[in-house]
Amino acid sequence: MGLDGKTAVVTGGSRGIGRAIVQRLAADGATVLFGYASDDSAAEDVSTRTGARAVLVEMGETDQVARLFDTADEHFGQLDILVNNAGIPGTAPLLDTSEAEYDRIMAVNAKGTFLAMQHAARRMRDGGRIVNISTMSTAWASPGESAYAASKAAVEQLTQVAAKELGPRGINVNAVSPGPTDTDLLRGAVDPDAIAATEHMTPLGRLGRPADIADVVAFLVSPDSHWVTGQNIRATGGLV
C-alpha cells in the first residue's frame, strides 16, 4: 500500500493515535505535514523520526486552520490525503458542562474537522482521501461524554455528506471510530481498574494500540480503498 509521491496533512499528530498515523503514512512513502496543539517536544520528536513537518495550530480557530493549509501549500503545492485526528475529550456530566466547555469541544472536534475538510477539498487532487477520526462513544456513550459524543456524531455526519459531495471527483471520505486505545490520554483520564475491565470486555482481550488505528487509516488512504467511501469503520477490537 505504497504512498510514494503522495502528500498528507494530519491534524493532532504529535501524540497517541495521531503520532502513529504520521509515522505510518511517512513509512508508507507519503510526505507529511502535521498539526499539533501544544507539546513542542513531542512534535519535534515526531518530526525527527519521520521527516514530517510540524505546525502549531489550534483547530478551533478559523485563521489558524487556514494557516495550517497555507503552510501545506507552501511545502507541497498539492494535496492528496487529509486525516482529521485532532480532538479534545469532555468528561463532565451533562448538568455540569458549561457553555464555554461545550463551545470549546464543538469548536475543536466538529468545527475544526469541518474547516479542515473545506480547505483540503479545495486543494485536493482528484482521487484524494479524507479520513476523520471519530469514537466508539457515538455508539456506546458513557456518562460525562455528552458534549464529546455530540461533537463526534457531527464528524460522522460530515463524513457521509462529504463522501457524496466529493465522490464525483474520486475523493473518498471515511471515518474511523477507535475503541479504548492505550494512549497517555487514556491512562491519565481513566482509573486503572476500569482499564483492566475494558481489556477483558473485548473479544481480543486487550486495549487497542495506536498502531492498530493507524493500520486502518493506512488502508483507507491507500489505492486499495478505491471502492470504500462514506463508511465509519469501528476499530474497537470487537467491543461494539
C-alpha positions as CSV (number, residue, x, y, z in Angstrom):
1,M,0.0,0.0,0.0
2,G,2.7,2.5,-1.0
3,L,2.1,6.2,-0.8
4,D,5.1,7.3,-2.8
5,G,4.6,10.7,-4.3
6,K,1.5,11.4,-2.1
7,T,1.2,14.4,0.3
8,A,-0.7,14.3,3.5
9,V,-1.9,16.6,6.3
10,V,-2.6,15.0,9.7
11,T,-4.2,17.1,12.5
12,G,-3.3,16.3,16.1
13,G,-0.2,14.4,15.0
14,S,2.2,14.7,17.9
15,R,0.9,12.1,20.3
16,G,-1.1,8.9,20.6
17,I,-3.1,7.8,17.6
18,G,-2.1,10.9,15.6
19,R,1.6,10.2,16.1
20,A,1.1,6.6,15.0
21,I,-0.7,7.8,11.9
22,V,2.0,10.2,10.9
23,Q,4.6,7.5,11.4
24,R,2.7,5.0,9.3
25,L,2.0,7.4,6.4
26,A,5.6,8.5,6.4
27,A,6.8,4.9,6.4
28,D,4.5,4.2,3.5
29,G,6.2,6.9,1.5
30,A,4.0,9.9,1.9
31,T,5.3,13.4,2.5
32,V,3.5,14.5,5.7
33,L,2.7,17.8,7.4
34,F,1.0,17.6,10.8
35,G,-0.6,19.9,13.2
36,Y,-0.2,19.9,16.9
37,A,-1.8,21.9,19.8
38,S,0.9,22.5,22.4
39,D,3.6,19.8,23.0
40,D,6.6,21.2,21.2
41,S,9.0,18.4,22.3
42,A,6.6,15.7,21.2
43,A,6.1,17.4,17.9
44,E,9.9,17.8,17.4
45,D,10.4,14.1,18.2
46,V,7.9,13.0,15.6
47,S,9.5,15.3,13.0
48,T,12.9,13.9,13.8
49,R,11.8,10.3,13.5
50,T,9.7,10.7,10.4
51,G,10.8,13.8,8.5
52,A,7.3,15.2,8.7
53,R,6.9,18.9,9.2
54,A,5.1,20.2,12.3
55,V,2.8,23.2,12.6
56,L,1.5,24.6,15.8
57,V,-2.3,25.1,15.4
58,E,-5.4,25.5,17.4
59,M,-8.0,23.6,15.4
60,G,-10.9,25.6,16.9
61,E,-9.6,28.8,15.4
62,T,-10.6,29.6,11.8
63,D,-7.5,31.6,11.0
64,Q,-5.1,29.0,12.4
65,V,-6.7,26.2,10.4
66,A,-6.3,28.4,7.3
67,R,-2.6,28.9,8.2
68,L,-2.1,25.1,8.5
69,F,-3.2,24.6,4.9
70,D,-1.4,27.7,3.7
71,T,1.8,26.1,5.1
72,A,0.9,22.9,3.3
73,D,0.5,24.9,0.1
74,E,4.0,26.3,0.5
75,H,5.6,23.0,1.0
76,F,3.5,20.6,-1.1
77,G,1.9,22.6,-3.9
78,Q,-0.7,19.8,-4.0
79,L,-2.6,17.7,-1.5
80,D,-3.7,14.0,-1.7
81,I,-4.6,13.0,1.9
82,L,-6.2,14.6,5.0
83,V,-6.5,12.8,8.3
84,N,-8.6,14.7,10.9
85,N,-7.4,13.3,14.2
86,A,-7.3,16.4,16.4
87,G,-9.8,16.3,19.2
88,I,-10.3,17.1,22.8
89,P,-12.3,15.0,25.3
90,G,-15.1,16.0,27.6
91,T,-15.7,14.3,31.0
92,A,-18.2,16.4,32.8
93,P,-21.8,15.3,33.4
94,L,-24.5,17.0,31.2
95,L,-25.7,19.2,34.1
96,D,-22.2,20.3,34.9
97,T,-20.9,21.0,31.4
98,S,-20.6,24.8,31.0
99,E,-21.5,26.6,27.8
100,A,-17.8,27.6,27.4
101,E,-16.7,24.0,27.6
102,Y,-19.3,22.8,25.2
103,D,-18.3,25.5,22.8
104,R,-14.6,24.6,23.1
105,I,-15.2,20.9,22.4
106,M,-17.5,21.5,19.5
107,A,-15.1,24.1,18.1
108,V,-12.1,21.8,18.0
109,N,-13.8,18.5,17.3
110,A,-16.6,19.4,14.9
111,K,-15.8,22.9,13.5
112,G,-12.1,22.1,13.2
113,T,-12.9,19.0,11.2
114,F,-15.4,20.9,9.0
115,L,-12.9,23.7,8.3
116,A,-10.1,21.3,7.6
117,M,-12.3,19.3,5.1
118,Q,-13.2,22.6,3.4
119,H,-9.6,23.6,3.0
120,A,-8.5,20.2,1.9
121,A,-11.2,19.7,-0.6
122,R,-10.3,23.0,-2.4
123,R,-6.7,21.8,-2.7
124,M,-7.0,18.1,-3.1
125,R,-6.2,16.4,-6.4
126,D,-8.9,14.1,-7.8
127,G,-8.7,10.7,-6.3
128,G,-7.7,12.0,-2.9
129,R,-8.6,10.6,0.5
130,I,-10.1,12.1,3.7
131,V,-10.3,10.2,6.9
132,N,-12.0,11.6,10.0
133,I,-11.3,10.1,13.4
134,S,-14.4,9.7,15.5
135,T,-15.0,7.4,18.5
136,M,-17.0,4.4,19.6
137,S,-18.7,6.7,22.1
138,T,-21.2,7.7,19.4
139,A,-22.5,4.1,19.6
140,W,-21.7,3.3,23.2
141,A,-21.7,6.5,25.2
142,S,-20.6,6.8,28.8
143,P,-21.7,9.2,31.5
144,G,-19.8,12.5,31.1
145,E,-19.4,12.3,27.4
146,S,-22.4,14.4,26.2
147,A,-20.5,17.2,24.5
148,Y,-17.8,14.9,23.3
149,A,-20.1,12.3,21.8
150,A,-22.2,15.0,20.2
151,S,-19.1,16.6,18.6
152,K,-18.0,13.3,17.1
153,A,-21.5,12.4,15.9
154,A,-21.3,15.6,13.9
155,V,-18.0,14.4,12.5
156,E,-19.6,11.2,11.3
157,Q,-22.4,13.1,9.6
158,L,-19.9,15.4,7.9
159,T,-18.2,12.3,6.6
160,Q,-21.3,10.9,5.0
161,V,-22.3,14.2,3.3
162,A,-18.8,14.9,2.1
163,A,-18.4,11.4,0.6
164,K,-21.4,12.2,-1.6
165,E,-20.3,15.7,-2.5
166,L,-16.7,14.8,-3.3
167,G,-17.4,11.4,-4.8
168,P,-17.7,12.8,-8.4
169,R,-14.0,13.8,-8.1
170,G,-13.0,10.3,-7.0
171,I,-12.3,11.6,-3.4
172,N,-13.1,9.0,-0.8
173,V,-14.2,10.2,2.6
174,N,-14.4,7.8,5.6
175,A,-14.4,7.8,9.4
176,V,-12.6,5.5,11.8
177,S,-14.1,5.1,15.3
178,P,-11.5,3.7,17.7
179,G,-12.4,1.9,20.9
180,P,-10.4,2.3,24.1
181,T,-6.8,2.8,22.9
182,D,-3.7,2.6,25.0
183,T,-2.5,6.2,25.0
184,D,-1.2,8.7,27.6
185,L,-4.6,10.5,27.4
186,L,-6.5,7.3,28.3
187,R,-4.1,6.3,31.1
188,G,-4.3,9.8,32.6
189,A,-8.1,10.0,32.5
190,V,-9.4,6.5,33.3
191,D,-9.0,4.5,36.5
192,P,-6.6,1.5,36.1
193,D,-9.3,-0.9,37.3
194,A,-11.7,0.4,34.6
195,I,-9.0,0.0,32.0
196,A,-8.4,-3.6,33.1
197,A,-12.1,-4.3,33.0
198,T,-12.3,-2.9,29.5
199,E,-9.5,-5.2,28.3
200,H,-11.5,-8.2,29.4
201,M,-14.6,-7.0,27.6
202,T,-13.0,-7.0,24.2
203,P,-13.1,-10.3,22.3
204,L,-9.4,-9.9,21.5
205,G,-8.7,-9.4,25.2
206,R,-6.7,-6.2,25.1
207,L,-6.8,-2.4,24.6
208,G,-6.3,-1.1,21.2
209,R,-2.8,0.3,20.3
210,P,-2.3,3.5,18.3
211,A,-0.7,1.4,15.6
212,D,-3.9,-0.6,15.3
213,I,-5.8,2.5,14.3
214,A,-3.0,3.7,12.1
215,D,-3.2,0.4,10.2
216,V,-6.9,1.1,9.4
217,V,-6.2,4.6,8.3
218,A,-3.3,3.4,6.1
219,F,-5.8,1.2,4.2
220,L,-8.4,3.9,3.8
221,V,-5.8,6.4,2.3
222,S,-4.3,3.7,0.0
223,P,-5.3,2.9,-3.6
224,D,-6.8,-0.4,-2.3
225,S,-9.7,1.6,-0.7
226,H,-11.0,2.9,-4.0
227,W,-14.4,1.3,-3.5
228,V,-14.8,2.3,0.2
229,T,-16.4,5.7,0.9
230,G,-18.9,7.2,3.3
231,Q,-18.2,4.5,5.8
232,N,-17.5,4.5,9.5
233,I,-15.0,1.7,10.4
234,R,-15.3,0.8,14.1
235,A,-11.8,-0.2,15.1
236,T,-12.7,-1.4,18.6
237,G,-11.4,-5.0,18.9
238,G,-15.0,-6.2,18.7
239,L,-16.2,-4.1,21.6
240,V,-19.1,-2.7,19.6
